[in-house]
């Protein structure tokens, strides 16, 4: 076998006889092995088509900016009006920013073609409250008419985020995460915990809720399984409330599941149980429902907390009631 240098001599490339031979047969020969291969020409390679093409037919332009509180104030001054500001939303954004949890996600601070701020007011106010610079994607050049199309999308819940990660019972798990967080911070539950959120200055973002879930996915998932089983027997209480209380007591309150589960088994029973105070709570809820007057969230919470506290104290009261004008809202008794 001839060495490669004889097929591919320095300087002139292929020798004329080898070059002609290869052209004739449409292939190249390896000087070491003597094998032929078909040459691959760049102009004949099949290139994959792009999945999509971004067309910028207007004067819009996109940049990423590090927006300081001073710059945020300047941008806000260009606004010609906005919907009423939600202070809890601003507080929530600022809290996330101070914790370093604000990430670039493609949602822009938007200016119209005249330089007026038309979207991003709450985020910029959050920067001012946080007192630190934050990176944002910024879009300029939007037509003023586009303003009417903003904020028309459906809000993504923590349950939907968990569903995207393959979590079973995702809506219930999401509401349990929210209810537990409310109990940790406030010591009580309120009306809209069932939808995985709550109002007020301490409102959590979905990112914060998801981070809480990631700290103990097995615990939240296991709690959801217990609550689903109980709900299949009797829907005496919202799954979010039952799950939030159950998780809080077994993970923050210092109780074991063996101590907590009997109370919930009795509460969700269709028959009289051995735990009288749980029966009293179930009857109070059932009576209000059958009369067409559901218990107010405040009353529901008070009766539930009282029933649990009686249970752990080993006390059976003569009656279970709450007088809102005369009593303060109770909290759950814990070991810690």
C-alpha positions in Angstrom: 0.0 0.0 0.0 1.3 3.4 -0.9 1.8 5.8 1.9 -0.5 8.8 2.3 2.2 11.2 1.3 2.2 9.7 -2.3 -1.6 10.2 -2.6 -1.6 13.6 -0.9 1.9 15.2 -1.5 2.6 18.5 0.1 2.0 21.7 -1.8 0.1 20.6 -4.9 -2.6 18.5 -3.2 -3.5 15.2 -4.9 -1.3 14.0 -7.7 -2.9 14.4 -11.0 -3.6 10.7 -11.7 -5.1 10.2 -8.2 -7.0 13.4 -8.5 -8.5 12.4 -11.8 -9.3 9.0 -10.6 -11.2 10.3 -7.6 -13.1 12.8 -9.6 -14.1 10.1 -12.0 -15.4 7.8 -9.3 -16.7 10.6 -7.1 -14.8 9.5 -4.1 -11.6 10.0 -2.1 -9.1 7.4 -1.1 -7.5 7.1 2.3 -3.8 6.8 1.7 -3.2 4.6 4.8 -6.1 2.1 4.5 -6.7 2.2 0.8 -10.4 2.6 1.4 -12.6 4.9 -0.6 -15.1 7.3 0.8 -17.6 9.6 -0.8 -16.7 13.3 -0.2 -19.1 15.5 1.7 -19.4 18.9 0.2 -20.8 21.7 2.4 -23.1 22.9 -0.4 -24.8 19.4 -0.5 -25.2 18.9 3.3 -28.8 18.9 4.5 -29.3 21.5 7.1 -32.2 21.3 9.6 -34.8 24.0 9.2 -35.3 26.4 12.2 -38.4 25.7 14.3 -39.5 29.2 14.0 -38.4 32.6 12.7 -38.7 35.8 14.7 -39.9 38.6 12.5 -39.6 42.2 13.7 -41.6 44.1 11.2 -42.1 47.1 13.5 -39.7 49.3 15.4 -39.7 47.2 18.5 -36.3 46.4 20.1 -35.4 44.2 23.1 -32.6 44.6 25.6 -31.8 43.4 29.1 -31.2 46.1 31.6 -29.9 46.3 35.1 -32.6 48.7 36.5 -31.7 50.6 39.7 -34.3 52.2 42.0 -33.4 55.6 40.5 -33.9 54.4 37.0 -37.2 52.6 38.0 -38.4 56.0 39.3 -37.5 57.7 36.0 -39.3 55.0 34.0 -42.4 55.3 36.2 -42.5 59.0 35.5 -43.0 58.3 31.8 -46.3 56.5 32.4 -49.5 58.1 31.4 -51.6 56.0 33.7 -52.1 52.5 35.1 -54.6 50.3 36.8 -54.8 50.8 40.6 -51.6 49.7 42.3 -51.8 46.6 44.5 -49.6 47.1 47.5 -49.5 43.4 48.5 -48.2 42.6 44.9 -45.5 45.3 45.2 -44.5 44.0 48.6 -44.4 40.4 47.3 -42.2 41.4 44.3 -39.8 43.4 46.5 -39.5 40.5 49.0 -38.6 38.2 46.2 -36.1 40.6 44.8 -34.4 41.1 48.1 -34.1 37.4 48.5 -32.4 37.1 45.1 -35.3 35.1 43.6 -36.2 37.4 40.8 -35.2 35.7 37.5 -35.3 36.8 33.9 -38.2 34.9 32.3 -38.9 36.8 29.1 -41.6 39.0 30.5 -40.6 42.5 29.6 -40.9 46.0 31.0 -42.7 47.6 28.0 -42.6 51.1 26.6 -44.7 52.3 23.6 -43.3 54.0 20.5 -43.5 57.4 22.3 -41.4 56.2 25.2 -44.3 55.9 27.7 -44.2 53.0 30.2 -47.3 50.8 29.5 -46.5 47.6 31.4 -44.3 46.8 34.4 -45.4 49.4 37.0 -45.7 46.9 39.9 -42.3 45.4 39.1 -40.6 48.8 39.0 -42.3 49.8 42.3 -40.9 46.5 43.7 -37.4 47.6 42.7 -37.8 50.9 44.5 -39.1 49.2 47.6 -36.4 46.6 47.5 -33.8 49.3 47.1 -31.5 47.2 44.9 -30.9 46.9 41.2 -32.7 44.1 39.4 -32.2 42.8 35.8 -35.2 42.9 33.5 -35.9 42.3 29.8 -37.1 45.6 28.3 -39.1 46.1 25.1 -39.5 49.4 23.4 -41.6 50.5 20.4 -44.9 48.7 21.1 -47.9 50.4 19.5 -50.2 52.1 22.1 -53.2 50.0 20.9 -51.5 46.8 22.2 -52.1 48.0 25.8 -55.6 46.6 25.7 -54.3 43.0 25.1 -52.1 42.9 28.3 -52.9 40.7 31.3 -55.6 38.7 29.5 -53.8 35.4 30.0 -54.9 32.9 32.6 -52.9 33.1 35.9 -50.8 30.0 36.4 -51.3 28.4 39.8 -48.9 26.5 41.9 -50.9 23.4 41.2 -50.4 23.8 37.5 -46.7 24.2 38.0 -46.6 21.0 40.0 -48.7 19.2 37.4 -46.0 20.1 34.8 -43.5 18.4 37.1 -45.5 15.2 37.2 -46.8 15.6 40.8 -49.8 13.5 41.6 -52.8 15.3 43.2 -51.1 18.5 42.1 -54.0 20.9 42.9 -54.4 19.5 46.4 -50.6 19.4 47.0 -50.4 23.0 45.9 -53.2 24.1 48.2 -51.6 22.2 51.1 -48.3 24.0 50.5 -50.1 27.4 50.6 -52.2 26.5 53.7 -49.1 25.2 55.6 -47.3 28.5 54.8 -50.2 30.5 56.1 -50.3 28.5 59.3 -46.6 28.9 59.9 -46.8 32.7 59.3 -50.2 33.6 60.7 -51.3 30.7 62.9 -54.7 30.5 61.2 -56.4 29.8 57.8 -58.7 32.0 55.9 -61.2 31.8 53.0 -59.3 31.5 49.7 -56.6 29.0 50.8 -58.4 26.4 48.7 -57.1 28.0 45.5 -53.5 27.8 46.6 -53.1 31.4 47.6 -54.0 34.1 50.0 -54.2 37.9 50.2 -52.2 40.3 52.2 -48.6 41.5 52.5 -47.2 38.1 53.0 -48.4 36.6 49.8 -46.0 34.1 48.3 -45.0 33.8 44.7 -45.3 30.5 42.8 -41.5 30.3 42.8 -41.5 30.5 46.7 -44.3 27.9 47.0 -42.5 25.6 44.6 -39.3 25.9 46.6 -41.2 25.0 49.8 -42.5 21.9 48.0 -39.1 20.9 46.9 -37.8 20.9 50.5 -40.2 18.1 51.4 -41.9 16.6 48.3 -42.4 13.2 50.0 -44.1 14.8 53.0 -46.5 16.9 51.0 -47.3 14.1 48.6 -47.9 11.7 51.5 -50.2 14.2 53.2 -52.2 14.5 49.9 -52.7 10.7 49.7 -54.1 10.7 53.3 -56.5 13.5 52.6 -57.7 12.0 49.3 -58.6 8.9 51.1 -60.4 10.8 53.8 -62.3 12.9 51.2 -63.5 9.8 49.4 -65.3 8.8 52.6 -66.7 12.2 53.6 -66.2 15.7 52.4 -66.8 17.5 55.6 -63.9 20.0 55.1 -62.0 21.4 52.2 -59.0 19.3 51.3 -56.7 22.3 51.4 -57.7 23.1 55.1 -57.5 19.4 56.2 -54.2 18.9 54.4 -52.7 22.1 55.6 -53.6 21.4 59.2 -52.5 17.8 59.0 -49.1 18.7 57.4 -48.6 21.6 59.9 -49.3 19.4 62.9 -47.1 16.5 61.8 -44.2 18.5 60.5 -44.2 21.8 62.4 -46.3 21.1 65.5 -44.2 18.2 66.8 -46.9 15.5 66.6 -46.5 12.1 65.0 -48.9 10.9 62.5 -50.1 8.3 65.0 -51.2 11.1 67.2 -52.9 13.2 64.5 -54.5 10.7 62.2 -57.1 9.4 64.7 -58.6 12.9 65.0 -58.9 13.2 61.3 -60.3 9.7 60.9 -63.0 10.5 63.4 -63.8 13.9 61.7 -64.2 12.3 58.3 -66.2 9.4 59.5 -69.9 8.9 58.6 -70.6 7.3 61.9 -70.2 8.2 65.5 -66.6 7.7 66.6 -64.8 7.3 69.9 -63.5 10.9 69.7 -66.5 13.0 70.8 -65.1 16.4 70.1 -64.4 15.4 66.4 -68.0 14.2 66.2 -69.2 17.6 67.6 -67.1 19.4 64.9 -68.5 17.3 62.1 -72.1 17.8 63.3 -71.6 21.5 63.6 -70.4 21.7 60.0 -73.1 19.4 58.7 -75.9 21.3 60.5 -74.8 24.6 59.0 -74.5 23.0 55.5 -77.9 21.4 55.7 -79.5 24.6 56.8 -78.1 26.4 53.7 -75.9 28.6 55.7 -72.3 27.5 55.5 -70.0 28.4 58.4 -68.1 31.6 57.8 -64.4 30.9 57.3 -63.6 32.6 60.6 -66.1 30.4 62.5 -65.0 27.3 60.6 -61.4 27.9 61.7 -62.3 28.7 65.3 -64.3 25.5 65.7 -61.7 23.4 64.1 -58.9 24.8 66.2 -61.0 24.5 69.4 -61.8 20.9 68.6 -58.2 20.0 68.0 -57.1 21.7 71.2 -59.8 19.9 73.3 -58.6 16.6 71.7 -54.9 17.0 72.6 -55.9 18.2 76.1 -58.1 15.1 76.6 -61.2 17.3 77.3 -64.7 16.6 76.1 -66.7 19.9 76.2 -70.4 20.1 76.7 -70.7 22.0 73.4 -68.5 23.4 70.7 -69.2 27.0 69.6 -67.5 30.3 68.8 -68.6 33.8 69.7 -66.7 36.2 67.4 -67.6 39.3 69.3 -66.5 37.8 72.6 -63.6 35.5 71.8 -60.3 35.9 69.9 -59.5 33.5 67.1 -57.7 30.4 68.7 -54.6 28.9 67.3 -53.7 25.2 67.1 -51.9 23.8 70.1 -48.5 22.3 69.2 -45.7 20.6 71.1 -43.1 23.1 69.9 
